[in-house]
Amino acid sequence: MRKADLFASLVVFLVALPLCVGVAIASGVPAELGLVTGIVGGLVAGVMPGSSLQVSGPAAGLTVLVYEAVQSYGVQALGVLVLGAGLVQLGLGVLRLGRWFRAVSVAVVQGMLAGIGLMLIAGQVYAMGDASAPASGLGKIAGLASLAGDADPVALAIGGATVVVLQLWPRWRRGARVVPAPLLAVALASAVTGGFDLSVRRVEVRGLLDAVRPPGLSDVGRLTEVGVIGTVLAFALIASAESLFSAAAVDRLHRGPRTDYDRELIAQGAGNAVCGVLGALPMTAVIVRSAANVQAGARTKVSRVLHGVWLLLFTAVVPGVLGVIPVAALAGLLVHAGCKLVPVREVGVLWRGHRGEVVVLSVTAVAIVVGNLFEGVLVGLALAVAKTAWDISHVHVETEDRGASGMVVRVVGNATFLRLPKLLDALEALPHDRDVRLELGGLRHVDHACAAALEGWAAGRDHERVATSRSTT
């Protein structure tokens, strides 16, 4: 084992510890379940082939969806939902469909992340102030105006200070390499809370074995419900997309072996299947931990496996340490993570060159906030397909005047119903007193609507010519 991998594993462990706990609390489940998912991400997904340096665990990107599922079906049903999602991922990987996730519109993915980020921020701001949050996304946003009167000012100050530390500490690169910003921020908040005995809400610890909830036969039977099936598919597809996009990003950070997307999907599916059997949170590959792993000098998968070992030892030996962590600090951690999910810089770049992509991104994000994650992604995908169909259906009408012999009209491009009004306007604007020769050899595609319209237009021209010749005899 290389020293670089050992050091990297410790760095990733220190980054993952507060994030595992924070994601679990925000998802509405016991904190220990987040640690279980982190352990499985290291010990199960970590040993499997796919991406050698990518680190898996509970992700902020699935927090909103998990919270909605827990509220709808209960914590006891979480295991079967995650197990079902893992089996779907295994099937997708075995069928070698992993590479197709790269075909998803980047605007839809960024819109999904933006919507999740906005929902995460809106929900965790309440937790920063030890206040209860409204159930709906719009309710959370509308209630922010009155939050100042309901929030605990001490808790809000702790959460705000956590965000400040997370923002400022990484600027000192040497210090950030030794002590990761999430660990420092949560440790400082815990020290201040314990040192001054502040009366703020803290993480509740029940023990690892008490928190694990394997699904029973009655829970498995719920897989026949339409709503449960939709949630399973949402877990599987979104977790897969996030993992594979993370893999693509991690590949750009190092010069080692590239990711095998199908094998990585199988690894994620196996990990989620184990998480489901244990009743834990779903896992994905997480770019924050993966980037920390690469930047700490990791060379092999040993680092990510060891990070799971350190999480297991911590949970088994000193679980009581979690009880000193203020919930407001973890909420601040997730608010900061939510802000990173909103692609502000990317929107500026897209607006300058691809404004239609900004529309897809924005509509996807708004649909997630107004409805839910699954519906928002479906709306975004439908809009992206419609935009692509509009973009590729370019058709041009070129005219050439040949004097006494009439005119030659060439139709070039892709003639679809989306461009039918433009096509007919151009043809109907042609002079009615000239012979017209219509050439369609430049068309790469003609759908039924356009073919019928072109035949109707040609028949109309012939009818006009006959009517004119009869009136002059």
N, C-alpha and C positions, 0 to 999 in steps of 0.2 A: 504493500500500500504506500502510495506516495504521500509525502508531507503536504503537498499542495492540495490533494484531495481531502486530507484530514482537516486542514485549516478551512477549506471551503465548506465542508460539511458543518462545522461549528458556526460559520457565518450564516449559512442558510437556516440552520436551526434557530439562531437568534432572531432572524427576520421572520421566520414562519411562526414562532411561538405566539406572539401577540396577534398576528393576523388570523391564525386558526381560531383563537378564542373570540376575537372580534367578529369574525364572520358568523360563528355559531350564535353568538348573542343577538346579532342583527337578524339572523334567520328565525329567531324565536325558539331555539332549541338549547339544551344544556351545553355549557361551554366545553365539556369533555368530548362531545361528539365531534366538534371541530378538530380536536387533537387526534381523535381516532382516525378521522379522514386523512390528516397529515401523516400519521404513522403508516397507514395503508399506502398512501402515495409514495412513501419512501421504500417500504419493505416489499410491496407487491409490484406496483407499476415501475418502481426504481430498478428492479432486477431484470425487467423484460426488455427485449430489443425494441428499437424505434428511434428515439432521440436520446443520445447518450448523456447530454448535459441538461436536459429539461427537467424541472422539478415540479411535482404534482401535489395538490392538496386542495382544501376548500377555497373557493374563489369568490371575490366580491361580485363578480359578474353574474353569479347565479343566486345571490342573496335575495333579490326581490322575488324571483320565481319560487324559491324554496319557502320563503315566508308566506306567500300566497297559498302554496300547497299545504303547508302546516295549518294555516287558518281554515282551509276548506276541508281537509281530510283528517287532521290531527297528527300529532307527532308519531303515534303508533303506526301510521300508514307510510311514513317517510321511507322506511327500509324497503318496502316492496316497490315503491316508486323508483328508488335508486337502483335496486336490483334489476327491475325491468329495463331501465335506461342502459345499464351495463350490458345486458344481454343484447339489446339493439345495437350498441356500439360493437360488440363482438361480431355480430352478424354482418355489419357494414364492413368491418375490417376483413373478415374471411372472404367476403364477396369482392374485395379489392376496390371499394368505393371511396377510400380515404382521399385519393387525389382529386375527386370531384368536388370536395369542399373548397378547393381553391378556385372553383368556377363561380362561387357566390360573389355577387356584387360587393366591392369594397365599400361602397356608399351604404349598403344595407348593414354591413357589419359595423361600420362606424356609427351609423344611426342607432343600431342596437346598443352599442356600448354607451352612446350619449344618453339614450333613454334610461338605461340602467343606472348610469352615473347620476342623472338628475333625480331619479327615484331614490337612490341611495342617499344622496345629499339631503333631499327633502325629509326622508324618514329619520336619518341619524342626527339631524340638527335637534330634533325633539329629544333623542336619547342623550345628547350632550347636555341638555338642561334638565335631565331626569323628569321629563314630561311625557305624557302619553300622546302618541301620534294618531291622527285620523286614519281610517282604514283605506280610503281610496287615494290614488295619486293626486287628483285634483284637490281633494280635501286636505292633503298634506301641504300642498302649495298654498292654498287659500288660507290655511291656518297659521302660516308663518307670520302673518301680520300681528296676530294676537299672542304669539309665543313668548314675547318679552315679559308679559304679565304673568304667564303660567310657569315659566322656567325657574329652576333654582339657580340663583346668580352664582353661587359657589361652584356648582357642578358645571355651569356654563363657562365659568372662568377656567376651570380645569380642562375642559374640552377644547376651548379656544387656545389655551397655552400649548396643548398637545399639537394642534395644527401648526402653530408658529414654530415649534421645535422641529417638526417634520419638514417644514419648508426651509428653515435656515441651516440646520445641522449638515445636510449634504454639501453645502457650499464649502465646508472645510473637508476637503477630500481625504486628507490623511486621517482625520478623526473618524470620518464616516466609514473608512475601511476597517477600522478596529472595532468600533461600536456602531452597528446599524441604527439608523434614525428611528425606526419603529420601536426597537428595544429601549433606546435611550428615552424617547418620549413617554412611553408607558412606565418605565422605571422611575423617572422623575415624578410623574403624576402620582404613582403609588407611594413614593417616599414622602411627598408633601401631604398626601391624604392621611397616611399613617402617622407621620410626625406631628401633625397638628390635630389629629383625631377629628377630621372633618366628617360631618354627617351627610355623606353622599352615598348613593347606591353603589354597591360593589358586586363583583362577580360572585355568584352563588356556586359553591363546590359541593358535589354530592358523591364523588368518587367515580372512577372509570367504569367499574363493573355495574354500578347502579344505573349509569347513564345508557349503557348499551341495551338496545331494544331489538332483538331479532324478530323479524316478521313471523306471524303465525299463519295457519291455514286460512283463517277468516280474512286476514289481510291480503293473502295471495288471491283469494276469490274476488277481490275488488278490481282486479285487472280486467274484468269483463265490463266495467263501467266506462262509458264513453268519455267522461271527464277525466278519469284516471288515465286512460290510454292517451288522451291528448297531452296530459302533463308528462307522462313517461316519454313521449316523442319529443316534447319540448326540452326536457332534461337532456335527452340523448343528442339531439341535433345541435343545441346551443353549446353544450359541453364539448362536443366533438369539434365544432367550428372554432371555439375559443382555444382549444388545445392545439389544433393544427395551425391556426394563425400564429399562435405563440411559438410553435416549432419553427415556422418560417422566419420569425423575428430572431429567434435564438441562433439559427443557422448563420445569420448575418453577423453575429457577434464573435464567432470563433472560426478556426480553420480546420477543425476536426471533421469526422465523418458527418455527412448530411443525414437528415431525417428520412427514414422510410415511413411514409405517411400511413400505409396500411398496417404495418406492425405497430406504429404508435397508437393507432386507433384500437387495435386489439389490446394493447397494454392498458389504455385508458378504460376500455370495457371490462377487462379483468379486475382492475382496481375498483371500479364502481360496483361490480357484482359483489366483491368482498365487502365493500362499504354497505351495500344493501343488506347483506346477510347480518351485519353487525348493527343495522339500524342507524347508520351514521349519515353525515352529509354527503352529497355528491361531490366528486372531485374533478378538477380539470388541471391541465398544465397551467402554471401561473407565471406570467412574464416577470413579475417583480422578483420572485425567488429564483427563477431561472437566470435572470440577468445578474443577480447577486452571486450565484454559483459560478458563472463564467468570469465575472470580474474579480472574484476571489482566487482565481487561478486553477479551478477544477480542470482535470484532464480526462477523467473517466467517470463512469456511472457510480463508482464507489462513493463519491461525495453525496449524491442524492440518497443512496441507501443508508449511509451513516446518519444523515440528518433525521431519517425516520427512527433510527436507533436512539438518538439523543432525545427525540420527542417521547419515545416510549419510556426511557429511563426517567425523564423528568416527571411524566405523569404517574409513574409507579412509585417514585421515591419522595418527591416533594409536591404533591398536588395541592397542598394547603396554601402554597404561595399564590395561587390564582385568587384566593379570597381577599387579598389586599389590593387587587387591581380595581380602580374605579371604572364603572361602566362608561362614564363621560369621556375618559381617556380613549377607550376602545372606539367609542362613537366618533371622536375626533380623528382617529386613525382611519376610519372608513369614510368619513367626509373627505379627507385628503385623497383617499383612493378613488372616491367618486369623482372628484374634480379632475383627476388624471384620465378618467374614462371619457370625459367630454373633449372631443378632438377639436379644440379651438383653432390651433394652427393649421390643421388639415383643412378645415372649412375655408380659411382664407386662401389657401393654395387652390382648392377646388373652385372657388368662386371666380378666380381670375381666368381659369381655363375651361372649366366644366360646370357651368351653373346648373345644368340639369341634375348632376350628381348631388349638388347641395340640396335641391328640392327633395330628392329621394331620401337623403340623410335626415333632413328636417322632418319630413312627414313620418318616417319610421320612428324617430325619437318622440314626436308628439303623440303618435298612435300608442306607443308604449305607456306614456304618462297618462293619457286619457283612458285607455283600456287596460290591457295587460301585456306582458312580454310576448307571449305566443301570438296573440292577435296582431301586435305591432310588427313583428317580424314578417308575418304573412302579408300584411299590407305593404310593407317595404319591398318584399320580393315581387309582389304583383305589380307595383309601380315601376320597379326596375325592369321587369320584363316588358311592360308597356312602353317605357322610355326607349328600350333597345329596339323594339319593333318600329317605333316612330323614327328613330335615328337611321335605321338601315333601309327604310322604305323611301329612299330618295328617287324621284323620277323627274326627268327633264324632257321638255318638248322642244326640238330643234327644227327650224323651218329653213328651207332653201327655195328661193324664187327662181324658176327657170324660164321666166318670160312667157311666151305663147304656149309653151308646153305645160304650163301649170306650176304647181308647187309640190315640193317633196317635204313631208313631215316625218321626222324620226323621233320615236319615243325611246328613251334610254334610261336604264336604271332598274329599280324594283317597283313594280306597279302593284300596290296593295290598297285595300279599302281605306287605309288611313290617309292616302294621298289622292283618293279618287276625286274629291272636289277640285283640287288644283289641276289635275289632269283634264277633267271635263271643261273647266273654265278656259284652259289654253286651247283646247280643240274647238270649242264653240266660238272662240274669238277669231277663228280663221275666216277669211273672206268667203262669202257664199257664192260669189260669181266666178270663182276660179276652180279649175280641176285640182284635186288634191290626191297625191299618192302617199298612203300611210305605210311607213316601214317600221316593223316591230322587231327587227333583228338585234337591236341593241338592248332589248329587255332581258335581264338575267332571271327575272321571276315575274309571273303574272298570276294573281289569285283570281278566283272565280268571279268576284264582284267586278274587277277591272276588265276581265275578258268579256263579260256580258255587256258592260258599259261601252267598250270599244266596238263590239259588234253592233250595238244599238246606234252608236254615233255613225258608223259607216253605212248602216241601213238607212238612217235618216238623210245622209248626204245623197245617197242614190235616189231616194224618194223625192228630194227637192229637185234633183237634176231632171228626173222624169216629168215632174209637175211643171217645171219651167219650160221644157221642150214642148209639152202639149199646149201650153198657153201661147206659144209663139207660132203655132202652125195654123 
